[in-house]
Amino acid sequence: MRRSLAGVALAVTSMVALSFLIPLAALVMSLVKEQSVTAAEQRAAALAPVLTLTTDPSALRESAASLDAAEHVVVHLPGAPALGASRAPAALLERARQGRESISQRIPGGWICLQPVVLPGDRVAVIENFVPEHELTRGVKASWAVMLLLAVGLVGGSVLVADRLGAKVVRSSRRLAHASQALGQGNLDARVDPMGPRELREAGIAFNTMAHRMTELLAVERELVADLSHRLRTPLTALHLASERMAGSPESARVEAAVCALETELRAIITAARTPLAVGPMGQGLLGPESGPAHPATGAGAAGPRCEAAEVVRRRTAFWAILAEQQDRPCSLDLTQEPAAVDLSEDDVAAVVDALIGNVFRHTPPGTAFGVRVARTAQAVELVVEDAGPGIPEPDRALSRGASTGSSGLGLDIARRAGSVTGGSMRIGRAPGGGARITVVFGLAAPPPSARRPRASRRRTGWPRGR
């Protein structure tokens, strides 16, 4: 590219220089010739007044000697030999004398100027001034050389400037190409420093935006894979409990081994899919700011996925209640009867419930009581899962994805991101019985304009308080 730009600059500047140089050279030659001829005519005109006063040869020679280029001045007196070496053709002299006209024209070897002068008695004298050829071109070659040097300097300067600009463009293009190759080879941190012309700077900015967006999309994809894999732990827990009930039977060992192998593979998938890149909860970074669920205060995005959180919690708790009964776990459920719509799909809310209750089954011994409660406030829906187990010793560490001790740490992260995407949050505290209390706050979905808020009533079952 640099060579091409330099070639273009050389061709364009050369044509421009030649288009000015050739006419200018001809003009310089014409001006020099005109100045030499004019000077010769002026010398002849300066000697004419002397002839009107005297025709003495000595006086005329003395007057001619005082002029520039006196050796080329010749006076032709009527009836007398010429005063000097004449170069004028006889025909031109006779024409000037008879026609009494000034003659200025080129002859072999130079330029001749003939100036007739009328003397007393109607006689005619002719003053001849010859300009040699070298006088007609004096200084022309020097002027041409100066103009040629200026043209060469102009062409060389333009080529140098084009080469520098081309080098800057090539350097910016190469950096963009190297960054693209690095990104294509899997280096997600590859970025380019925008530089060069405006178009290349815009291309660099667009590349950085594309690379950043690609990193976000990959992060969302890996998070979704990890989340979906984590959901498989729910049926695995059920299989574990089923294998425990089969204890003593011939198939028990094989079922337990198969479940353990499946859980090992699932844990490996979660570990491989886990990434430190955080893009947004529940795939919000993938949807973008326009299509994500709305904050309850604005009501924007109400056309997105939504469900009744209390109904989903009821169904999922009923599933876990069967498993809790097999492990002698007291279970309580407290649901609000007010509308508890949230801007999440039923699968997302079910994933939160399964993650929180599944943690109770995995991290507390059989027989440990737990309870689930859904409460409605003015702007939010609160999901509370409590247990009577040992609790969570490091709540802040438990909220870090992949940092929980003895687990993948995805369960609490799923719940946290689900609350965040609706404008809510998640808190970890202590239950009255000393165990863990996980509170997930979902932003309340905006109700339809014609919807009316029914009277509040609550339904609850016995929850073993104070354990």
C-alpha positions in Angstrom: 0.0 0.0 0.0 2.8 2.4 0.8 4.4 1.7 -2.6 1.0 2.3 -4.3 0.4 5.6 -2.5 3.9 6.8 -3.3 3.5 5.8 -7.0 0.2 7.7 -7.2 1.7 10.8 -5.5 4.7 10.6 -7.9 2.5 10.4 -11.0 0.1 13.1 -9.9 2.8 15.5 -8.7 4.9 14.9 -11.8 2.0 15.7 -14.1 1.2 18.9 -12.2 4.9 19.9 -12.2 5.2 19.3 -15.9 2.0 21.2 -16.7 3.5 24.3 -15.0 7.1 23.7 -15.8 6.9 23.5 -19.6 4.8 26.8 -20.1 6.9 28.5 -17.5 10.2 27.5 -19.3 8.8 28.8 -22.6 7.7 32.1 -20.9 11.2 32.6 -19.4 12.9 32.2 -22.8 10.4 34.6 -24.4 11.0 37.2 -21.7 14.8 37.0 -22.0 14.6 37.3 -25.7 12.2 40.2 -25.5 14.4 42.0 -22.9 17.5 41.6 -25.2 15.7 42.9 -28.3 14.2 45.8 -26.3 17.6 46.8 -25.0 19.0 46.7 -28.6 16.2 49.0 -29.8 16.8 51.4 -27.0 20.5 51.6 -27.8 19.7 52.4 -31.4 17.1 55.0 -30.3 19.6 56.6 -28.0 22.1 57.2 -30.8 19.6 58.7 -33.2 19.6 62.2 -31.6 23.4 62.3 -32.0 23.0 61.7 -35.8 20.6 64.6 -36.1 23.3 66.9 -34.6 26.5 65.6 -36.3 27.7 63.1 -38.8 31.3 63.3 -37.8 32.6 59.7 -37.6 34.8 60.3 -34.6 32.0 61.9 -32.7 29.7 59.1 -33.6 32.2 56.5 -32.5 32.7 58.3 -29.2 28.9 58.4 -28.6 28.5 54.7 -29.6 31.3 53.7 -27.2 29.4 55.1 -24.3 26.5 52.6 -24.9 26.3 49.0 -23.7 27.5 46.4 -26.1 29.1 49.1 -28.3 30.9 46.5 -30.4 27.6 45.5 -31.9 26.4 49.1 -32.8 27.1 50.1 -36.4 26.2 53.4 -38.1 25.6 53.5 -41.8 26.0 57.1 -43.2 24.8 58.0 -46.7 27.6 57.9 -49.2 30.2 56.7 -46.6 31.5 53.4 -45.4 29.8 51.8 -42.3 31.2 52.8 -38.9 31.8 49.2 -37.5 31.5 45.6 -38.6 28.1 45.3 -40.2 26.1 42.1 -40.0 22.9 43.3 -41.6 22.0 41.8 -45.0 22.2 44.4 -47.8 18.6 43.9 -48.7 17.4 44.8 -45.1 19.7 47.9 -45.1 18.2 49.1 -48.4 14.7 48.4 -47.2 15.3 50.4 -44.0 16.9 53.3 -46.0 14.4 53.4 -48.8 11.3 52.7 -46.7 12.5 54.7 -43.7 11.0 52.0 -41.4 12.4 50.3 -38.3 13.3 46.7 -38.8 13.7 44.1 -36.0 14.0 40.4 -37.0 16.1 37.3 -36.6 19.0 36.6 -38.9 21.6 33.8 -38.9 23.6 34.0 -35.7 21.3 36.4 -33.8 18.9 39.3 -34.0 19.3 42.5 -36.0 17.7 45.9 -35.2 17.8 48.7 -37.9 16.7 52.2 -37.0 16.6 54.8 -39.9 17.4 58.4 -39.0 16.5 61.3 -41.5 19.4 63.8 -41.8 19.3 67.3 -43.2 18.9 67.4 -47.0 16.5 64.4 -46.9 19.3 62.0 -46.4 18.8 58.8 -44.5 21.3 57.1 -42.1 20.7 53.7 -40.5 21.7 52.6 -37.0 22.4 48.9 -36.8 22.4 47.0 -33.5 23.1 43.3 -33.6 22.2 40.9 -30.7 24.2 37.6 -30.8 22.4 34.3 -30.2 23.9 33.8 -26.8 22.6 37.2 -25.7 19.1 36.1 -26.6 19.3 33.1 -24.2 21.4 34.5 -21.4 20.2 33.2 -18.0 17.6 30.9 -19.5 19.5 27.7 -18.6 20.1 28.8 -15.1 16.4 29.7 -14.7 15.4 26.3 -16.1 17.8 24.5 -13.7 16.2 26.4 -10.7 12.7 25.5 -11.8 13.7 21.9 -12.4 15.2 21.6 -8.9 12.0 23.1 -7.4 9.9 20.6 -9.4 12.1 17.7 -8.2 11.9 19.0 -4.7 8.1 19.3 -4.9 7.8 15.8 -6.4 10.1 14.3 -3.8 8.3 16.1 -0.9 4.9 14.9 -2.1 6.2 11.3 -2.4 7.7 11.5 1.1 4.5 12.8 2.6 2.5 10.1 0.8 4.9 7.5 2.1 4.5 8.7 5.7 0.8 8.8 5.4 0.8 5.4 3.8 3.0 4.1 6.6 0.5 5.3 9.1 -2.4 3.7 7.2 -0.4 0.5 6.8 0.5 0.4 10.5 -3.1 0.9 11.6 -4.3 -1.7 9.1 -1.7 -4.2 10.2 -2.6 -3.7 13.9 -6.3 -4.2 13.0 -5.4 -7.4 11.0 -3.2 -8.8 13.9 -5.9 -8.1 16.4 -8.5 -9.8 14.2 -6.2 -12.8 13.8 -5.6 -13.0 17.5 -9.4 -12.8 18.2 -9.9 -15.5 15.6 -7.3 -17.7 17.4 -9.2 -17.4 20.6 -7.6 -14.4 22.4 -10.7 -12.7 23.7 -8.6 -9.9 25.2 -7.4 -8.8 21.7 -8.1 -5.1 21.2 -6.8 -2.5 18.9 -5.7 1.1 19.6 -7.7 3.2 17.0 -5.4 5.3 15.0 -4.8 6.6 11.4 -7.4 8.1 9.2 -10.9 8.6 10.4 -12.3 5.6 8.6 -9.6 3.3 10.1 -10.2 4.8 13.5 -13.9 4.0 13.1 -13.0 0.5 12.0 -10.9 0.1 15.1 -13.6 1.3 17.4 -16.1 -1.0 15.7 -13.7 -3.9 16.1 -13.3 -3.2 19.8 -17.1 -3.0 20.2 -17.5 -6.3 18.3 -14.8 -8.0 20.4 -16.4 -6.7 23.7 -19.8 -7.9 22.6 -18.5 -11.2 21.5 -16.9 -11.7 24.9 -20.2 -10.8 26.6 -22.1 -13.2 24.4 -19.7 -16.0 25.1 -19.9 -15.3 28.8 -23.7 -15.4 28.7 -23.6 -18.7 26.7 -21.2 -20.3 29.3 -23.3 -19.1 32.2 -26.5 -20.5 30.6 -24.7 -23.8 30.0 -23.6 -23.9 33.6 -27.1 -22.9 34.9 -28.8 -25.5 32.7 -26.4 -28.1 33.9 -27.0 -27.1 37.5 -30.7 -27.7 37.1 -29.9 -31.4 36.4 -28.9 -31.7 40.0 -32.5 -31.7 41.0 -33.4 -35.1 39.4 -30.0 -36.4 40.6 -30.9 -35.7 44.2 -34.1 -37.6 43.6 -32.2 -40.5 42.2 -29.9 -40.4 45.2 -32.8 -40.6 47.6 -34.4 -43.4 45.5 -31.1 -45.4 45.6 -31.1 -45.0 49.4 -34.6 -46.5 49.6 -33.3 -49.4 47.6 -30.6 -50.1 50.0 -30.0 -53.8 50.4 -31.4 -54.7 47.0 -29.1 -56.1 44.3 -29.7 -53.0 42.0 -28.9 -50.5 44.8 -25.1 -50.5 44.3 -25.3 -50.2 40.5 -27.9 -47.4 40.7 -25.8 -45.5 43.2 -22.6 -46.0 41.2 -24.4 -44.7 38.0 -25.8 -41.7 39.8 -22.4 -40.9 41.3 -20.8 -41.2 37.8 -23.5 -38.9 36.3 -23.0 -36.4 39.1 -19.3 -36.4 38.5 -19.7 -35.8 34.8 -22.2 -33.0 35.6 -19.8 -31.4 38.0 -17.1 -31.5 35.3 -19.5 -29.8 32.8 -20.3 -27.1 35.3 -16.6 -26.5 36.1 -15.7 -26.3 32.4 -18.6 -24.0 31.6 -18.0 -21.7 34.6 -16.3 -18.4 33.5 -15.2 -15.3 35.4 -16.8 -13.0 32.8 -20.0 -11.5 34.3 -22.3 -10.1 31.7 -25.6 -9.8 33.4 -28.1 -12.0 35.4 -30.2 -14.6 33.6 -28.8 -13.7 30.2 -29.7 -10.0 30.4 -26.5 -9.1 28.5 -27.7 -11.3 25.6 -31.1 -9.7 25.4 -29.8 -6.1 25.6 -31.3 -3.1 27.4 -34.4 -2.9 25.3 -35.7 -6.5 25.6 -34.9 -7.3 29.2 -37.4 -7.3 32.0 -38.5 -4.0 33.3 -38.0 -2.3 36.6 -41.3 -2.2 38.4 -41.1 1.5 38.8 -41.2 2.1 35.1 -43.3 -0.7 33.8 -41.2 -0.9 30.6 -40.8 -4.3 29.0 -44.1 -5.6 30.4 -44.5 -7.6 27.2 -41.6 -9.9 28.1 -41.8 -13.2 29.9 -43.7 -13.1 33.2 -45.4 -15.5 35.6 -47.1 -15.8 39.0 -44.2 -16.5 41.4 -46.4 -17.9 44.2 -47.9 -20.5 41.9 -44.5 -21.7 40.6 -43.2 -21.8 44.2 -46.2 -23.9 45.2 -45.7 -26.4 42.5 -42.0 -26.8 43.0 -42.3 -27.0 46.8 -44.9 -29.8 46.4 -42.3 -31.8 44.4 -39.6 -31.3 47.1 -42.1 -32.1 49.9 -42.3 -35.7 48.7 -38.5 -36.0 49.0 -38.6 -34.2 52.3 -41.1 -36.7 53.6 -38.8 -39.6 52.7 -36.0 -38.0 54.7 -38.3 -37.0 57.6 -37.7 -33.3 57.0 -40.5 -31.1 58.3 -41.6 -28.7 55.5 -43.7 -25.6 55.7 -45.1 -23.4 52.9 -46.4 -19.8 53.4 -47.8 -18.2 50.2 -49.3 -14.7 49.7 -52.8 -14.7 48.1 -52.1 -11.3 46.4 -50.9 -11.2 42.7 -47.2 -11.9 42.7 -46.3 -11.5 39.0 -42.6 -11.1 38.2 -40.9 -10.5 34.9 -39.3 -13.9 34.7 -40.4 -17.1 33.0 -41.7 -20.0 35.0 -38.6 -22.0 34.2 -36.4 -19.2 35.7 -38.4 -19.0 38.9 -38.5 -22.8 39.1 -34.7 -22.8 38.7 -34.4 -20.4 41.7 -36.7 -22.5 43.9 -34.9 -25.8 42.9 -31.5 -24.2 43.5 -32.4 -23.0 47.0 -34.3 -26.0 48.2 -31.7 -28.3 46.6 -29.0 -26.6 48.6 -31.0 -27.5 51.8 -31.0 -31.2 50.8 -27.4 -31.2 49.8 -25.9 -29.3 52.7 -28.1 -30.3 55.7 -28.5 -33.8 57.2 -31.7 -35.7 56.8 -34.4 -34.7 59.3 -33.5 -31.0 59.1 -36.6 -28.8 58.8 -37.0 -26.1 56.2 -39.7 -23.7 55.1 -40.6 -21.7 52.0 -42.4 -18.3 52.2 -43.6 -15.9 49.4 -44.5 -12.4 50.5 -45.8 -9.5 48.6 -44.8 -5.9 49.2 -45.7 -2.6 47.5 -43.0 -3.0 44.8 -41.6 -6.5 45.2 -42.1 -10.2 45.7 -40.0 -11.8 48.4 -39.1 -15.5 48.3 -37.6 -16.7 51.6 -36.1 -20.2 52.1 -35.1 -21.1 55.7 -33.7 -24.2 57.2 -32.7 -25.4 60.7 -29.3 -26.6 59.6 -25.8 -25.2 60.5 -26.2 -22.1 58.4 -23.8 -20.4 56.0 -20.6 -19.3 57.8 -19.3 -17.0 55.0 -22.3 -15.4 53.2 -20.1 -13.0 51.1 -18.0 -15.9 49.8 -21.1 -17.9 49.1 -22.4 -15.2 46.8 -19.2 -15.4 44.7 -19.8 -17.6 41.6 -17.7 -20.7 41.8 -16.2 -19.8 45.2 -18.5 -21.8 47.6 -16.7 -24.4 49.5 -17.6 -28.0 48.6 -19.9 -27.0 45.7 -20.0 -25.3 42.3 -21.5 -22.1 43.9 -24.0 -21.8 41.0 -27.2 -22.2 43.0 -27.0 -19.0 44.9 -25.7 -17.2 41.8 -28.7 -18.3 39.9 -31.0 -16.8 42.6 -28.9 -13.6 42.8 -29.0 -13.0 39.0 -32.8 -13.8 38.9 -33.4 -11.1 41.5 -31.1 -8.6 39.8 -32.6 -8.9 36.4 -36.0 -7.8 37.8 -34.5 -4.9 39.7 -34.3 -6.9 43.0 -31.6 -8.4 45.1 -30.7 -11.4 47.4 -29.7 -11.5 51.0 -28.2 -14.3 53.2 -29.0 -14.3 56.9 -29.8 -16.4 59.9 -33.1 -18.2 60.4 -34.8 -18.2 63.8 -33.7 -21.8 64.2 -30.1 -20.9 63.6 -29.9 -22.2 60.0 -29.6 -20.2 56.8 -32.2 -17.8 55.5 -32.0 -16.9 51.8 -34.2 -14.0 50.8 -34.6 -13.3 47.0 -36.4 -10.1 46.2 -38.0 -9.9 42.7 -39.2 -6.7 41.3 -43.0 -6.7 40.9 -44.2 -6.8 37.3 -46.4 -3.8 36.3 -50.0 -4.9 36.4 -52.4 -4.3 33.4 -54.1 -0.9 33.5 -57.5 -2.4 34.3 -56.3 -4.8 37.0 -57.5 -4.2 40.5 -55.6 -5.2 43.6 -57.6 -7.8 45.6 -57.9 -7.9 49.3 -54.9 -9.4 51.0 -55.2 -12.8 52.6 -52.7 -15.4 53.6 -52.6 -19.1 53.7 -50.0 -20.8 55.8 -49.1 -24.2 57.2 -47.2 -25.0 60.3 -43.5 -23.9 60.1 -41.4 -25.1 63.1 -40.4 -21.7 64.5 -37.7 -21.4 67.0 -35.7 -24.5 65.9 
